[in-house]
Amino acid sequence: KCLREIETEIGAQTTALLPSILSHPVRMLKAVQDLLNETTKYHADYNSLHNSVALYRALCNNTNQYGFSSENISKLQELQNKIHGIEDVLTIAEPHRTFLKEGFVSVDFDHSKSRRSKRDEYYTFLLSDLIIFTKRQAPNSILKKRGVSHSYQYVEHGFLYRAGFEFDDVRRSIRLICPPNVFCMYWDKPDYQDSWRSILSSVISDLQRPKLFGVSFRELMLSCENQKTIVPNIVVDCVQFILSKGLYTRGVFRELPFEEEAEALREALDHEEAVSFEESSPLTVSWLLLRWLRELPEPLIPSSFYNEVIATTSPEEAQKVVEKLPVFNRFTLEYIMGCCECVVSHKKSTDMDAIQLAVLFTPCLIRRAATGFGVDNLPSCIQFVIYLIAEFNTTFQNVTTDRIATETDDKRKTELFK
């Protein structure tokens, strides 16, 4: 609602300022629209792309006329799925502005007349080059300067600032993208300005720091400086610990850890602190792996494969689905399912079988876009994951084509877990 009101005020394109629930499909659709301008009509995907853009425009017109609804959001997600399999869309025409984060930022204000300080919180949308603050107007706010022909206004529903890039001086990076009489924070004292710059600097620094949880698989693999394998470090670390310490732990993956310990470990990992699992319980580390999978914006088995997953009736068919997955997803899935297969092989000590593990992993690995699971399809999704675990050597036997074909399954698994 806030963003639609901003559009009314300044004529901005709200599709560039969408919160997380809508940002990903819109980015992809706009990328397709950009790609069309560079694609010949003889390209195999041209008609499909053209149709998707036409549907997207129709949806935008409908939204402008009647407003956003759950039905429109569902249609937007369906459009995203239609173009998900088209290669190079995100690499050839990566949009300049991307949604990064949303949350609260606290700011201290000093009301000069009353000599009292006040702390205000702003709900904040952080994009790759933009920060949006939203809050209703405070009648005596210092953000208003009166007695000037073009008075500075604290707009009722929000104001925008440019965010600095990685090597920008923060003082130079506070640049308004709109006319000052529309969006401006006015401070007439240097200490106010320094306070604001300090806050903005910390926000930008936090924004630029790589995250582990809640970021896309692609973003994680590209942003992690210490990433040396095609499987994310967090997955490797969790799996290695479970294989060394968790194969004799009853209820690994099933039993819940101590909440405080688990959340503290997750927070430390997400803040890029040097973390060792040595003092942790296998239950905590197995919970951490499930949590990481569950928080992926796009599941490890992308939503575009959902219909193929629920149609699978054999390990051989499951193998065909796995072979189509993006390479990083494929190797990571194999790594995790191999760990599960090892847990099942130690069933006497872990008290875990393939069915129990599949029930736990299915919601983390497979999701239908926008609407989640359908009740009727949940058993089919669980059965698919059972194939991946119980028939590990069958479903993954031809996936990693760079391995020597004559290797035994044991040798191949040993190589996989190096």
N, C-alpha and C positions, 0 to 999 in steps of 0.2 A: 504494500500500500504506500509505504514511504517513497519508494522509487517511482511509482506511477505519479505521485504528486510532484516529485522532482521534474518528471517529464513535462507535466503541465506548466510548471514554473519557468523552465528554461528551454524546453523543446529538446532535451537530451534523449538519446536513444537508450531506453531502459534495458534493451537486450545486452548492452555493454556493461550493465551494472547489476546483473542478476545475482542473487545469493546462491549458495551451493546447490540447492535442490534442482535448479534449472541451468546452472552455468555450463555443465559438461555437454549436454545435448546441444545447446545453442552454439557453443564453441565449434562443435563438430559440423553442425549444419552451416554455419557461416564459413567454415573452412571449405566445405563442399562448394558453396556459392563462389568463393574466391577461386577455387580450383577450376570451376567451369570456364572462367575467363581465360585460363591457360590451356584448356583441353580442346583438342580437335573434335569435331563432330563424328569423326571416324573412330574415336576411341571406344573400346568395348563398353566402358562404364558411362558413356556420355548420357544416354537416354535415362538410365537409372538415376544419375545425379540430377539431371534436369527435372525429372519427376519429383524427386525429393525436395528440391528447392521450390518448385511450384506448390507442393503441399505445405511447405513451411510458410510461404507467403500467405497462403489462404488461412493458415492457422493464426498468423499474426493479425490479419485483417479481422478475423473472428474475435480475437482477444481484444483488439482495440475497441471493437464495437460492444462486446458483452463482458469484458473483463476475464481474468484468469479463473479457471475452475479446475477441479480435479480431472475432469474429462479432457480439458485442453492439455494439462500436464501429461496425462497418459498418452495422448496423441503425439506430444513432443518426444516422449521416450520411445514410442514406436518408430518415429522417424529416425531417431538416433540408431536404433537397431538395424534399420534398413541399410544404413550406410556404413555400419561398423566393419564389415568385411572388406571394404574397398581400400586397397593398399595405398600408401603414400598421402592420404588425405591430411593427416596430421603433420607430416614432414614437409610436404611441398607448400602447404598454405597454412602454416601455424599462425593463428590469430595473434595480433600484437598484445592484446589485453586478455589476461586470464584471471579467473577468480582464485584466490589463495586461501583466505581465512576469514572468519568472522568471530566477533567476541566483544568484550567490554574494555574500554580504556578510561581510567580515572584521571581527572584533571583538577588541580586546585585553583580556585578563583579567589581573588582578593577584592571585595567590594569596598572601594576607597571611601565612600561616604559613610558607611556604617562601621568601617574598620574591622570587619569580620571576614573570616575566611570561610569558604564553602567548597566542599568537594562534590563534583558532579561526575556522573558516569555516562558515557556515550556508547551506545551500541554501534559497533564499527564493522564496516565491510572493507576488507583489505584485498585489493586487486594488484596485479603485477606493476601497475604504474599509477595507482590511484588509491586514496583512502577516503572513505565516506563516513562521516559522523552523523548520527541521527539523534535528535532530542527536541522536545517541544520548547518553544521560546520561554525564557525566564524574563518576566517583565522588567526587572531592574538589572539585567545582565550587563556587564561591562562590554559585551560583544556588540552593543549598540553605541554608536557615536552620533549624538544629536547636534543640531545646529549647523549641519553641513549640507550643501545643496544636493550632493549625491551621497546620502547617508549610508553608512555601512549597516547592513541588516543581518541579523541572525535569523535565517529563514526558519519557519516554523517546524519543518520536518527534517532538515539536514543541511549540511554544507560539505564541500568537497575540497580536498587538497591533492596536489601532485605528490607522489612518493618518490624519494630519491632512488637512483640506481646504486649499484654496489659501491662504486668508487666516488660517488658524488659527495661533496661537502654538504652536510645536513642543512647548514644555514642557507645554502644556495638552492637546496632542493625543495624548499617550501614555496612552490609556485602555484598560484591559482590557475585553474583551467577555465574559469568563468569570469565574467566582468566583476570587479570588486563590489559593485552595488548589489550583486546577487549573492555571492558566496564569499564571505571574508571573516576571519577572526581578527579583531582589532585589539591590540594591546599598546598602550602608550608608554609603558615602562620597560626598560631593557630586561629586568628580572623576570617579567611575565614571558617575554619572548624567549629568554634562555630556558625557562622552565618548560615551555612548549617544545622547543627544539630538543631538549633532553628526552622528553616523552616520545616524540616522533622518532628520534634516533634509536631508542630502545625497541620501538615497534618494528622499525625497518630491520634492525639487526636480528630480531627474533624471526622476522619474516624470511630472511635470507638463510637462516640456519636450517640445514637439512633435517627433516622429520622422518620418523620411522612409522608412526601410526597415523592412519587416516589420510595418507597420500597415495596417489595412483602408483601402480606397479612401475609404470614407465618413468615417472618422475623420481621415484626412489632409486632406480637403477642408474639414472643419469646424474643425480645430485650427490650420491655417496662417493666421496673422494677415495675412500679406502676399499671400494668394491673391486675385488680381483677375480671373482667368478661369475658365472651366469646365473647363480642362485644367490638371492640377497643374503648379506652377512647375518642378519638377524635369524633367518631360517636355518642357515648352516650352524650357527652357535646353539640355537635351541635343539635342533635335531642331534647334534653331536653330544650335547649334555644328556639328553634323554637316552641315547644309545649307551652312554657310559654309566649313567647313574639311575636311569628310570626303568630299566627292563626287569628290575626286581622290586618295583614299587607297586603295590596293590592299588588299582583304580587310576593309574596314570591316564591323563586326559579327562577322566570322568569325575574324579573327586575334586572339590573346590579347595583352593589353597587358603591360607590366611589372607584376608582381604587387604589389610594394611601393607603386608609384605609385598603382595602382588602389585598393588597400585604404586607403591614406592619404586619398585623395579621398573615398571612401565614408564613412570615419570622420568626416572634417571636415563633410561634408554632414549626417550624422546627429546631429552635435553643434551644428548650427545656426550654424556658423562662416561668416563671409563668404568665399565660395569663388568664384574666377574660373577658368573653363576655359581661359583664354588660354594658359597655360603647359602645358596638357595635350595629349596626343595624341588624335586622333579615335578611335583604337582604344580608348583608356581610356574616353572618354565613351560610345562605343557599347556597351562592356562594361557600363558603369554603368547604362545604360538597360535592358539585358537583365536585369541583376541586380535592379534595382528591380521589374521586372515579375515575375520569378521568386519574389521574396520576399513578394509580396502574399498575405495569408492566403486570400483568395478571388480567383481569377484575374480578369483584366479582362473576359473572357467568362465569366460565372458558371457554376458547375458545373451549375446547373439547365438550361442550354441545351445540355448535352453531347449528348444524344440527337438534338436537332435539327441540331447541327453535323455529326455523323457521317452523317446522312441526306441532307446537301446534295449535289446533283449538278450544280449550275449556278450561275453568278454571280447569276442572278435569285433563286434560292433563298437564296443567301448574303445577298443584300440584305434579304430578308424576316426572316432571323434578326437581322441587325444592327439593323433598325428596332425590334425588340422590346427591345433592351438598355436598361438604365437610362441616363438622359440623360448623366450624367457619363462613364460607361463608353463610351457611343457616340461622343461627341466626342473622347475621348482615343484610342480605337481608330482613329478616322478620322485623327487627327493623326499617329499613329505609322505607320499604313499609308501615308499620303501621303508620309512621309519615306522609307519603303522603296521606294515607287514612283519617287521621285526618284533613289535610289541605283541602282535597276535601269536607269533612263534614262541613267545615266552608266556603263554596264557596261564600256565600253572602259577606263576608268580605275579603276573599283572592282573589276572582275572578279567581280561579284556579280549573279546573276540571281534571279528570283522564287522558283525552287525552293530555291536555297541559303538565301535569307532565310527562307522558310517553314519549312524544317527547323530553323533556329535559333530562330525566334519561337514555333513551335507549342507546345513544352513550357512556355513562359512565359505564353502566352495562354489555353491550354485545358487543363483538368485534370478528370478524373472524380473526384468526391468520394471521399475515403478511400483508394481503391485505385490512383489514378493512371491511366496509360494502360493500355488493353488492347492487346496486340500486334496483334490483328486490326484495331483501329480507328485505329491511328496513321496509316496512309496516308490515311484519310478526313479526319482532322484536318489533316494537312499540306495536302491538296487544298483544304480550306476556306480556309486562310490564303493559298494560292496565288491563289484567286479574289479575296481582299481586296486583294492586291498587284497582280497582273497585270491584273485587271479593276477597278482602283480607281474609275474614272469610272462604271462600271456599278453596282458594289455600294454605292457611297456617294452616288449621284446624288440620291436623294430623302430621305436620312437627316436632313439639317439643314434642317428645314422653315422656319426663319426666314430662310433665304437667298432672294434674288430668283430666281425660277424661270428667268428669261431670261438669267442670267449664263452666260458660257462656262465651260468646265471650267478653262481657264487662270486666268480671273479668280477663280473660286471657290477654286482652290487657293492663289492669291496671298492672298486674304482669310483663308483657313484658317491660313496660316503667318505672319500678321502678329503 
